[in-house]
Amino acid sequence: MSLNSVPFLDLVTPHVELEEELVAVFRNALRSAGFVGGPLVDGFERDFAAFCGTRQCVAVNSGTDALRFALMAAGVQPGDLVVTVPNTFIATTEAISQAGARPDFVDVDPRTYTMDPGKLRTFLETKCVRGERSGNVVHIETGRPVTAIVPVHLYGQMADMDPIIELAKRYELKIVEDACQAHGAEYFSAREQRWRKAGSIGVAAAFSFYPGKNLGACGEGGAVTTDDESIARRCRMLREHGQSKKYFHDFEGYNGRLASIQAGFLQVKLRHLAKWNDQRRQCAKVYDELLSAPGAEPQIDPPFVPSWSRPVYHLYVVRVAAREAVQSALSAAGVATGIHYPVALHLSPAYSKLGYRAGDFPVSERAADEILSLPMFPGLPEEAQRRVATELKAARTRLESAPAR
């Protein structure tokens, strides 16, 4: 990698390093004609379940399908209401809508950018009531039953799960984790006095293996993890046209299978994931030190890591005023960055029908305006990180010292 420019992501190097193993997977598929299902898929499902600390894994063709199937298999019905956050990729809410439910939102914590348990409690206490006949939680405004919560483990950072679990139990709601950016992240449960892996806490969880993820396929891919055999079985049926066995369809399903070649690629790469996550953590530590060094101005706050979290830094995000100007300055200096995500979902035209307005979820809205993702990938040289930090601070200094117009 040339230090004349710093890429946001390097998807070439790891594939070149693993080229022979990946080509061997492809060659095996060619010679066996094992393109759909079979040992490659079974092997990856077994290994990824073990990695996540769950009994079951169901490989599917995308993270969106993983979340949709997990919600449906967990019992979410058409007409239900599912609570999530507006500071996430639209696939989270698409999966809810495609399961037939209505997404609704609570704001995020201003330090972790994940679901704020206090805001969730307020939502359940003030916007919902117990149904007179069913005893289930009902959303007052829409009259819909509230049946599930989807906390999003964003940027590789875990949501604060203990208080979310407590509320879910109190109100008899299912938790389905959106772990699409959190492969290998961990949460310390004070309730259980142990660390838990992302994907092992709710009744089910969804992962994405889009190429840029910590564990990425060479194309699309996803998986559902769960300890519940009935949920796993229904997800397997949902991904294969509702089949209980070939040509016997218990219900209408989907074509949501993961290609065998992609499963084989993922199984190869999974063996390296813990090492890659450690390298990301080391890169994050370097950024933390560079951006908050005493006496270095202007200081930029690194990502907040609670004591209960072991993040895997799918993204390394900072907040900056005049973000677009800062990003343009970094681009001119040869430093690539990203924005995740520029529009909070409640303000997206796709969800205008929900009736939300600017100011309804101020923390998510501010994050959408100020979050900037810095280069982050295994093998990112420290010298490149120093350049990123230098250029970022220089851009901030120029903008702060520029005369007001």
LUMVOPA-983696 format. One record per atom (N, C-alpha, C): z, x, y. Coordinates in steps of 0.1 Angstrom, whole numbers, padded with zeros to 4 digits, always signed. Each point is the difference from the previous one (the first is absolute). Example, Ala and Ser with C-alpha at 12.3 -4.5 7.8 and 13.67 -1.06 7.14 Angstrom:
REM LUMVOPA-983696
+0078+0132-0057+0000-0009+0012+0000+0009+0012-0007-0004+0011+0000+0009+0011+0008-0008+0011
This chain:
REM LUMVOPA-983696
+0000+0008-0012+0000-0008+0012+0000+0009+0012-0010-0002+0010-0001+0007+0012+0011-0004+0010+0007+0009+0006+0009-0003+0010-0006-0004+0014-0014+0001+0000-0007-0005+0012+0001-0016+0000+0003-0006-0011+0002-0014-0001+0011-0003-0010+0007-0010+0002+0011-0005-0010-0004-0014-0005-0004-0001-0012-0004-0014-0005+0013-0008-0002-0003-0014+0001+0011-0009-0002+0005+0000-0015-0010+0002-0009+0002-0002-0014-0010+0010-0007+0004+0005-0011-0008+0009-0008-0001-0006-0014-0011-0007-0003-0003-0006-0013-0008+0009-0009-0005+0011+0006-0009+0009-0008+0008+0010-0009+0009+0007+0007+0007+0011-0008+0006-0005-0013+0008-0010+0000+0007-0004-0013-0010-0004-0011-0012-0006+0004-0010-0003-0010-0007+0012-0005-0002+0010+0009-0006+0012-0004+0009+0008-0010+0013+0000+0003+0010+0007-0008+0001-0007-0014-0002-0013+0000+0001-0007-0013-0013-0004-0006-0011+0007+0005-0014-0005-0004-0002+0000-0015+0004+0011-0007-0002+0000-0014+0007-0011-0008+0012-0003+0004+0008-0011-0007-0007-0013+0003-0004-0002+0013-0006-0013+0003-0014-0002-0006-0008+0011-0001-0013+0000-0007+0002-0003-0014+0011+0005-0006+0003-0002-0014+0002-0015-0003+0007-0007+0009+0003-0014-0001-0014-0007+0000-0008+0003+0009-0013-0006+0001-0009+0002-0012+0001+0013-0005-0008+0003-0012+0005-0008-0012+0013-0001-0001+0006-0008-0011-0004-0015+0000-0001-0005+0013-0004-0014+0001-0015-0002-0004-0008+0010+0004-0014-0001-0003-0002+0001-0015+0007+0008-0007-0002+0003-0014+0006-0011-0009+0010-0007+0006+0007-0011-0008-0005-0014+0004-0007-0001+0012-0004-0012+0006+0013-0009+0003+0011+0007+0003+0012-0007+0004+0001-0002+0014-0007-0010+0006-0001-0002+0014+0010-0011+0005+0004-0009-0008+0009-0011+0004+0011-0001-0010+0013+0001+0005+0011-0001-0009+0001+0012-0009+0008-0002-0011+0001+0011-0010+0010+0010+0003+0000+0011-0007+0010+0010+0000+0003+0006+0014-0011+0002+0008+0002+0006+0013+0009-0009+0009-0003-0013+0000+0009-0009+0008+0014-0001-0006+0001-0001-0013+0013-0001-0007+0008+0012+0003-0006+0012+0000+0008+0012+0002+0005+0001+0014-0009-0004+0010+0004+0001+0014+0012-0010+0002-0002-0012-0005+0011-0010+0002+0013+0005-0006+0000+0006-0011+0012+0005-0006+0006+0011+0009-0008+0009+0004+0005+0011+0008+0005-0004+0014-0007-0010+0006+0004-0004+0014+0013-0008-0001+0001-0008-0010+0012-0008-0002+0012+0010-0001-0001+0010-0008+0010+0010-0002+0003+0007+0013-0010+0003+0008+0002+0007+0013+0008-0009+0010-0003-0013-0001+0007-0009+0010+0013-0005-0006+0003+0003-0012+0013-0005-0006+0000-0015-0003-0012-0005-0005-0001-0014-0004-0005-0001-0014+0002-0011-0006-0004-0003-0014-0015-0002-0001-0006-0006+0010-0014-0005+0000-0008+0005+0011-0013+0003-0002-0009+0002+0011-0013-0006-0005-0007-0007+0010-0012-0007-0003-0010+0006+0011-0010+0007-0005-0010+0006+0008-0011-0010+0004-0003+0000+0013-0010-0010+0006-0009+0008+0009-0010-0008+0006-0010+0008+0007+0002+0002+0015+0012-0004+0005+0003+0003+0014+0015-0004+0003+0005+0006+0010+0014-0004+0005+0001-0014+0004-0011-0005+0006+0000-0014+0004+0002-0010-0012-0008+0003-0010+0001-0008-0013+0014+0002-0006+0005+0012+0001+0013+0003-0006+0011-0009+0006-0001-0001+0013+0010-0009+0007-0002-0014-0002-0013-0004+0000-0003-0014-0002+0004-0005-0014-0003+0008-0010+0003-0003-0014+0015+0000-0002+0007+0010+0006+0015+0000-0001+0006-0012+0006-0004-0004+0011+0005-0013+0006-0002-0012-0008-0012-0001-0005-0004-0012-0009+0008+0001-0012+0001+0011-0007+0007+0001-0012+0015-0002+0001+0005+0003+0013+0015-0001+0002+0003-0015+0003-0010-0008+0002+0003-0015+0001-0004-0005+0014-0005+0008+0009-0005-0006+0013-0011-0010-0002+0002-0012+0006-0010-0011-0002-0008-0002+0013-0011-0006-0002-0008-0005+0012+0009-0009+0008+0000+0002+0013+0009-0008+0009+0013+0006+0003+0004+0011-0007+0013+0007+0003-0001+0008+0013+0011+0005+0004+0001+0009+0011+0006+0013-0004-0006+0011+0003+0005+0013-0004+0002+0009+0013+0012+0006+0001+0004+0007+0012-0003+0015-0002-0007+0006+0010-0003+0014+0000+0001+0005+0015-0006+0011+0003+0001+0006+0013-0014+0001+0007-0001+0000+0013-0013+0001+0007-0005+0014+0002+0009+0010-0003-0004+0014+0002-0004+0005-0014-0012-0003-0004-0005+0004-0013-0016-0002+0000-0006+0005-0010-0014-0002-0002-0003-0015-0004-0011-0005+0003-0003-0015-0002+0000-0003-0015-0002+0009-0009+0000-0003-0014+0013-0006-0004+0011+0003+0006+0013-0006-0003-0001-0015+0001-0004-0005+0012-0001-0014+0002-0012-0007-0006-0011+0008-0002-0011-0006-0008+0004-0003-0014+0008+0008-0006+0005-0003-0014+0008-0012+0000+0008-0002+0010+0009-0012+0001-0009-0013+0001-0010+0001+0010-0009-0011+0002-0008-0003-0012-0005+0010-0007-0009-0001-0011+0007-0006-0012+0014+0002+0000+0008-0007-0011+0002-0014+0003-0005-0005+0012+0002-0014+0004+0011-0003+0009+0008+0011+0003+0012-0002+0008-0003+0003+0015+0010-0003+0008-0001+0003+0015+0008+0012+0003-0005+0010+0007+0008+0011+0004+0008-0004+0013+0012+0005+0001+0008-0001+0012+0007+0013+0002+0005+0003+0012+0004+0013+0004+0014+0001+0004+0006+0012-0002+0012+0004+0007-0002+0014+0005+0006+0004+0011-0003+0013+0006+0006+0011-0008-0004+0012+0004+0004+0012-0007+0011+0008+0008+0006+0009-0008+0011+0008+0006-0007+0010+0010+0006+0003+0012-0007+0008+0009+0000+0015-0004+0008+0004-0010+0000+0014-0004-0008+0003-0013+0000-0010-0009-0007+0003-0013-0013-0007+0000-0003-0010+0009-0012-0008+0000-0002-0009-0013+0011-0002-0007+0000-0008-0012+0008-0013+0003+0000-0010-0009+0006-0013+0002+0014+0002+0005+0004-0007+0011+0014+0000+0005+0008-0011-0007+0009+0004-0009+0008-0010-0007+0007-0010+0009+0004+0005+0012+0007-0009+0009-0009-0011+0005-0013+0004+0003-0010-0010+0004-0003-0010-0011+0000+0005-0013-0003-0008-0011+0012-0010-0001+0012+0004+0001+0011-0009+0000-0001-0011+0010-0003+0004+0013-0002-0009+0010-0011-0011-0003-0011+0005-0005-0011-0009-0004+0005-0010-0010+0008+0004-0010+0004-0009-0011+0011-0010+0005+0008+0005+0009+0011-0008+0005-0004-0010+0011-0010+0004+0008-0003-0009+0012-0014-0007-0002-0009+0005-0008-0013-0006-0001-0002-0008-0013+0011+0001-0009-0001-0006-0013+0012-0009-0003-0002-0009-0009+0012-0009-0004-0002-0001-0015+0011-0005-0007+0000-0003-0014-0006-0014-0001-0010-0002-0009-0005-0013-0003+0010-0009-0006+0000-0013+0005+0010-0009-0004+0000-0003-0015-0012-0001-0005-0002-0003-0015+0000+0012-0008-0009+0010+0004-0002+0011-0009+0011+0011+0001+0006+0000+0012+0010+0011+0003-0007+0013+0003-0013+0001+0000-0008+0012+0003-0001+0002+0015-0003+0012+0004-0001+0003+0014-0013-0006+0006+0000-0007+0011-0012-0006+0006-0001+0005+0014-0012+0004+0004-0003+0004+0013-0001-0013+0009+0009+0000+0010+0001-0013+0008-0013-0004+0007-0007+0009+0006-0012-0003+0008-0011-0005-0009-0002+0006-0011-0012-0003-0009+0004-0009-0011+0013-0001-0004+0004-0008-0011-0004+0007-0014-0004+0012+0001-0004+0007-0012+0012+0007-0007+0000+0000-0013+0011+0007-0007-0002+0015+0001+0011+0007+0004+0000+0015+0001+0003+0005-0014-0008+0008-0006+0002+0004-0014+0000+0015-0002-0004+0008+0009-0001+0015-0003+0001+0008+0013+0004+0012-0001+0001+0010+0010-0009+0012-0004-0008+0005+0009-0008+0012-0002+0004+0011+0010+0010+0008-0004+0003+0012+0009-0011+0010-0003-0004+0007+0011-0010+0010-0001+0006+0014+0002-0002+0008-0010+0005+0014+0001-0011+0008+0007+0001+0001+0014-0011+0005+0008+0000+0014+0003-0011+0006+0000-0002+0015+0003+0006+0009-0010+0004-0006-0012+0008+0008-0009+0015-0001+0001+0004-0009+0009+0014-0002+0003+0005-0013-0006+0011+0000-0007+0006-0012-0007+0006-0010+0010-0002-0012-0002+0008-0010+0007+0014+0000-0005+0009-0005+0009+0015+0000-0004+0002-0012-0009+0000+0003-0013-0001-0011-0010+0013-0007-0004+0012+0007+0001+0012-0007-0004+0003-0013+0008-0001+0000+0013+0003-0012+0007-0012-0011-0002-0012+0005-0003-0011-0009-0003+0003-0007-0013+0004+0008-0010+0004-0005-0013+0011-0011+0001+0010+0003+0008+0011-0009+0002-0005-0013+0006-0008+0000+0010-0006-0012+0005-0008-0008-0010-0008+0008-0007-0009-0006-0010+0008-0008-0011+0011+0006-0004+0009-0006-0010+0007-0013+0006+0004+0001+0013+0007-0011+0006-0009-0012+0001-0013+0003+0004-0009-0011+0002-0010-0002-0012+0003+0007-0011-0008-0002-0012-0015+0002+0002-0003+0012+0006-0014+0004+0003-0004+0012-0009-0013+0000-0003-0005+0012-0007-0003+0011+0009+0002+0012-0004-0004+0012+0008-0012+0007-0007-0011+0001+0006-0012+0007-0005-0002+0012+0010+0002+0012-0004-0002+0012+0009-0014+0003+0002-0004+0002+0013-0013+0006+0003+0003+0015+0001-0003+0007-0011+0003+0015-0001-0014+0007+0000-0010-0005+0007-0013+0005+0000-0001+0014+0007+0010+0003+0008+0001+0013+0007+0012+0009-0005+0006-0003-0011+0013+0005-0003+0001+0006-0014-0010+0006-0005+0000+0005-0014+0010+0011-0001+0011-0003-0007+0011+0010-0002+0011+0000+0010-0001-0008+0010+0011-0001+0010+0012-0006-0007+0012+0003+0005+0013-0004-0006+0009-0006+0010+0008-0009-0005+0010-0007+0008+0014+0001-0007+0010+0004+0008+0014+0000-0006+0006-0013+0001+0003-0007-0011+0006-0013+0000+0016+0002+0000+0006-0003+0011+0015+0000+0000+0006-0010-0010-0007-0011-0002+0004-0010-0009+0001+0005-0014-0010+0008-0004-0001+0005-0013+0005+0015-0002+0002+0006+0012+0004+0014+0000-0010+0009-0007-0013-0002+0003-0010+0009-0006-0013-0001+0008-0008+0010-0002-0013+0000+0006-0010-0008-0008-0008-0008+0007-0010-0009-0006-0014+0004+0005-0010+0001-0008-0014+0003+0004-0006-0013+0006-0009+0002+0009-0009-0010+0005-0007-0007-0011+0000-0013-0001-0007-0007-0010+0009-0004-0012+0013+0004+0001+0009-0004-0011+0012-0009+0005-0001-0005+0012+0011-0007+0006-0002-0016+0000-0011-0004+0003-0003-0015+0000-0003-0005-0013-0004-0013-0001-0004-0005-0013-0014+0006-0004-0007+0005+0010-0013+0007-0002-0003+0007+0012-0010+0009-0001-0005+0008+0012-0015+0003-0002-0006+0002+0012-0014+0004+0000-0002+0014+0006-0009+0007-0007-0004+0013+0005-0015+0000+0002-0005+0008+0010-0014+0003+0002-0003+0014-0004-0012+0002-0006-0005+0014-0002-0012+0003+0007-0001-0006+0012-0012+0003+0009+0000+0016+0002-0011+0006+0001-0001+0014-0001+0009+0008+0009+0004-0005+0012+0008+0007+0009+0015-0001-0003+0004-0008-0010+0014-0002-0003+0006+0013-0006+0013+0001-0001+0007+0011-0006-0005+0002-0015-0002-0011-0007-0007+0000-0013-0013-0008+0002-0011+0006+0001-0012-0007+0003-0011+0001-0011-0007-0010-0002-0011+0000-0010-0012+0006+0007-0011+0001-0007-0013+0005+0006-0008-0013+0002+0006-0009+0007-0005-0014+0002+0011-0009+0002-0001-0013-0003+0010-0010+0002+0009+0000-0013+0013-0004+0002+0009-0002-0011+0013-0005+0005+0008-0006-0009+0013-0006+0003+0008-0002-0013+0012-0003+0002+0009-0003-0012+0012-0009+0004+0004-0008-0009+0012-0008+0001+0011+0007-0009+0012+0002+0005+0011+0005-0008+0011-0011-0001+0006-0001-0011+0010-0010-0002+0008+0003-0013+0012-0006+0000+0008+0001-0012-0001-0013-0008-0007-0010+0005-0001-0013-0005-0012-0001-0009+0001-0002-0013-0011+0000-0009-0009-0013+0003+0006-0011+0004-0008-0012+0003-0009+0002+0012+0006+0007+0010-0008+0003+0012-0012+0009-0004+0003+0011-0007-0010+0009-0004-0011-0007-0008+0004-0009-0009-0010-0007-0009-0009-0009+0009+0006-0006+0010-0008-0009+0008-0009+0008+0009+0004+0012+0005-0009+0008+0008-0011+0005-0009+0002+0003-0012-0011+0005-0009-0010-0012-0002+0005-0012-0001-0009-0011-0001-0007-0003+0013+0006+0001+0011-0006-0002+0013-0011+0010+0002+0002+0012-0004-0011+0011+0003-0012-0002-0010+0002-0008-0010-0011-0002-0010-0004-0015-0002-0003-0006+0011-0005-0014+0000+0010-0010-0007+0013+0002+0000+0009-0009-0006+0000+0000-0015-0005+0011-0006-0001+0000-0014+0013+0004-0007+0004-0008-0010+0011+0004-0009-0006+0009-0011-0012-0003-0004-0008+0009-0009-0014-0002+0003-0009+0008-0004-0014-0001+0004-0006-0014-0002-0005-0005+0011-0007-0013+0001+0010-0012-0001+0013+0003+0000+0010-0011+0000+0007+0001+0014-0003-0010+0008+0005+0001+0014+0010-0011+0002+0013+0004+0003+0011-0009+0002-0001-0006+0015-0006+0007+0009-0002-0004+0014-0011+0008+0006-0004-0004+0012-0010+0008+0007+0006+0012+0005-0006+0012-0003+0006+0012+0006-0010+0007+0008+0000+0014+0000-0009+0008+0009-0006+0011-0008-0010+0007+0005-0005+0012-0006+0007+0011+0008+0012+0004-0004+0008+0010+0007+0004+0012-0008-0009+0004-0009+0003+0012-0009-0002+0013+0007+0008+0010-0004-0002+0014+0005-0009+0006-0009-0011+0007+0005-0009+0007-0008+0007+0011-0008-0004+0002-0013+0006+0010-0009-0001+0014+0006-0011+0003+0006-0002+0014+0006+0010+0002+0011+0002-0010+0008+0010+0001+0011+0014+0002-0006+0003-0008-0010+0013+0002-0007+0002+0014-0005-0010+0005-0006+0001+0014-0005+0001+0010+0011-0007-0002+0012+0002+0009+0011+0015-0001+0005+0005-0012+0001+0013-0002+0005+0011+0006-0009-0003+0000-0013+0010+0006-0010+0000+0015+0002-0011+0006+0002-0001+0014+0003+0008+0004+0013-0003-0008+0010+0006+0003+0013+0015-0003+0001+0005-0010-0008+0014-0004-0001+0009+0012-0004-0006+0009-0008+0008+0012-0004+0003+0009+0011-0007-0001+0011+0002+0008+0012+0007-0007+0011+0003-0013-0001+0004-0008+0011+0014+0005+0005+0009+0003-0009+0013+0005+0005-0001+0013+0008-0008+0009-0004-0003+0012+0007-0006-0003+0014-0010-0009+0000-0006-0003+0013+0009-0007+0009+0009-0009-0005+0010-0006+0009+0009+0010+0005+0005+0010-0008+0008+0010+0005-0007+0008+0012-0013+0003-0002-0007+0007+0010-0001-0008+0013-0001-0014-0001+0000-0008+0012+0013+0000+0007+0011+0000-0008+0013+0001+0006+0002+0013+0007-0005+0011-0006+0001+0013+0007-0008+0000+0013-0012-0006+0000-0007-0001+0012+0007-0008+0011+0007-0011-0005+0007-0009+0010+0012+0008+0006+0006+0008-0008+0011+0009+0005-0004+0009+0010-0012+0006-0002-0006+0009+0010-0003-0008+0013-0006-0011-0001-0003-0008+0012+0013-0004+0007+0010-0004-0008+0013-0004+0006+0006+0011+0009-0001+0013-0005+0006+0011+0007-0009+0003+0012-0013+0000-0001-0009+0003+0011+0001-0010+0011+0001-0013-0003+0000-0010+0010+0013-0002+0007+0011+0004-0006+0013-0003+0006+0008+0013+0002-0007+0011+0001+0007+0013+0002+0007+0000+0014+0013+0005+0000+0008+0000+0012-0007+0008+0011-0001-0006+0012-0006+0007+0011-0015-0001+0001-0006-0006-0010-0014-0002+0000-0003-0013+0007-0007+0000+0011-0004-0012+0007-0015-0002+0000-0004-0013+0000+0008-0012-0003+0004-0001-0014+0012-0004-0003+0004-0003-0014-0007-0013-0005-0003+0000-0012-0006-0012-0006+0008-0004-0013+0005-0012+0000+0008-0004-0011-0007+0000-0013+0005+0007-0010-0006+0000-0014+0003-0014-0006-0006-0003-0011+0004-0012-0007+0014+0000-0004+0007-0012+0001+0014-0001-0004+0001-0002-0015+0009+0007-0006+0002-0001-0014+0014-0004-0003+0003-0012-0004+0014-0004-0003+0006+0007-0012+0013+0000-0001+0006+0007-0011-0004-0006-0013-0004-0013+0000-0003-0006-0013-0015+0001-0004-0007+0009+0007-0014+0000-0002-0005+0015-0004-0009+0000-0010-0007+0013-0003-0015-0004+0002-0005+0002+0012-0014-0004+0002-0010+0010-0006-0013-0005-0002-0010+0009-0005-0011+0003+0010+0002-0005+0012-0009+0004+0011-0015-0002-0003-0003-0012-0004-0014-0004-0001-0007+0003+0014+0008-0004+0010-0004+0003+0014+0012+0006+0007-0003+0009+0010+0010+0005+0008-0003-0005+0014+0008-0010+0005-0002-0007+0012+0010+0004+0011-0005+0001+0012+0008+0001+0012-0004-0010+0010+0009-0003+0010-0003-0010+0010-0003+0008+0013-0011-0004+0007-0003+0007+0013-0005-0011+0009+0004+0002+0013-0005-0009+0010-0015+0005+0003-0008-0009+0006-0014+0003+0002-0007+0006-0012+0002-0007-0011-0004+0005-0013-0015+0004+0000-0009-0009+0005-0014+0002-0001-0004+0013+0007+0007+0002+0012-0003+0012+0008+0004+0013-0008+0012-0001-0006+0005+0011-0008-0009+0003-0012-0004-0011-0007-0009+0002-0011-0014+0006+0004-0005-0004+0012-0013+0005+0005+0002+0015+0003+0011+0004+0005+0003+0014+0004+0001+0008-0013+0007-0005-0010+0001+0007-0013-0014+0001-0007-0008-0010+0001-0013+0000-0006-0009+0011+0007+0001+0001+0013-0007+0010+0008+0004+0014-0004+0013+0001-0004+0005+0013-0005-0002+0003-0014-0007-0009-0007-0003+0002-0014+0010-0005-0010+0009-0008+0005+0011-0005-0009-0003-0015-0003-0002-0003-0012-0003-0014-0004+0013-0008-0002+0001-0012+0004+0012-0009-0001-0005-0014-0005+0010-0008-0003-0003-0014-0003+0009-0010+0007-0004-0012-0001+0009-0011+0006+0002-0010-0011+0013-0003-0003+0003-0009-0011+0012-0009+0005-0002-0011+0006-0012-0008+0001-0001-0005+0014-0012-0001+0006+0000-0003+0014+0002-0014+0005+0000-0010-0010+0003-0014+0003+0010-0005-0009+0012-0005+0005+0010-0006-0009-0007-0013-0005+0003-0003-0013-0008-0010-0006+0002-0014+0006+0011-0003+0006+0002-0013+0005-0009-0002+0013-0005+0011+0005-0009-0001+0012-0015+0001-0005-0003+0002-0012-0013+0002-0005-0007-0014+0000-0013+0000+0004-0007-0013-0001+0000-0006-0013+0001+0008-0011+0001-0006-0013+0012-0009-0002+0010+0001+0008+0012-0008-0002+0004-0008+0013-0011-0003+0008+0003-0008+0012+0005-0013-0003-0004-0005-0012+0004-0014-0004+0016-0001-0002+0006+0011-0001+0015+0000-0002+0007-0003+0013-0007+0002+0011+0005-0004+0013+0009+0010+0007+0000+0013-0004+0009+0009+0006-0007+0006+0013+0009+0005+0009-0005+0006+0012+0007+0013+0003-0006+0008+0009+0005+0013+0004+0015-0002+0004+0008+0009-0005+0015+0000+0003+0008-0006-0011-0007-0007-0010+0008-0006-0011+0006+0010-0009-0006+0012-0002+0005+0010-0009-0001+0014+0008+0009+0002+0009-0002+0011+0010+0000+0014-0006+0008+0002-0011+0001+0013-0006-0014+0004-0006-0005-0010-0008-0013+0002-0006-0011+0002+0010+0001-0007+0011-0011+0001+0011+0001+0013+0006+0012+0005+0003+0001+0013+0006-0005+0011-0009+0003-0001-0013-0004+0010-0010-0016+0000+0000-0006-0012+0000-0014-0001+0000-0006+0007+0012+0007+0000+0011-0005+0007+0012+0002+0015+0001+0010+0004-0007+0005+0014+0002-0001+0009-0012-0001-0005-0012+0000+0008-0012-0013+0009-0001+0003+0013-0003-0011+0009-0002+0003+0008-0013-0010+0000-0009+0002+0007-0013-0006+0014+0001+0008+0010-0003-0005+0014+0001-0005+0005-0014-0008+0011+0000-0005+0005-0013+0011+0002-0010-0002-0005-0012+0010+0001-0011-0007-0001-0013+0001+0011-0008-0005+0000-0013+0006+0013-0007+0001+0000-0013+0004+0012-0008-0009+0011+0003+0007+0012+0003-0008+0012+0003-0003+0002+0014+0004-0009+0009-0002+0002+0014+0007+0012+0005-0007+0010+0005+0006+0013+0004+0010-0002+0011+0011+0008+0000+0009+0000+0011-0006+0004+0013-0009+0009-0001-0007+0005+0013-0007-0012+0006-0006-0008-0008-0007-0012+0005+0009-0010+0006+0012-0002-0007+0010-0009+0006+0005+0005+0013+0002+0013+0002+0004+0006+0013-0010-0003+0010-0013+0000-0003-0010-0003+0009+0000-0015+0004+0002-0008-0010+0001-0015+0003+0012-0002+0010+0012+0006-0003+0011-0002+0009-0002+0005+0014-0007+0012+0001-0003+0006+0013-0009-0009+0008-0011-0005-0006-0010-0008+0007+0006-0014+0003+0009-0005-0008+0006-0013+0003+0009+0001+0012+0008+0011+0000+0009+0002+0012-0007+0003+0012-0011+0007-0001-0008+0003+0012-0006-0013+0005-0005-0008-0009-0006-0013+0005+0010-0008+0007+0012-0001-0006+0011-0008+0006+0004+0006+0014+0001+0013+0001+0004+0006+0013-0011-0003+0010-0013+0001-0003-0010-0002+0010+0000-0015+0005+0002-0009-0010+0001-0014+0004+0012-0003+0009+0011+0006-0004+0013-0003+0008-0001+0006+0014-0007+0011+0001+0000+0007+0013-0012-0005+0009-0009-0008-0006-0012-0005+0008+0005-0009+0011-0006+0001+0012+0004-0009+0011-0003-0014-0004+0008-0010+0004-0002-0014-0002-0012-0004+0008-0008-0009-0005-0011-0005+0007+0003-0014+0006
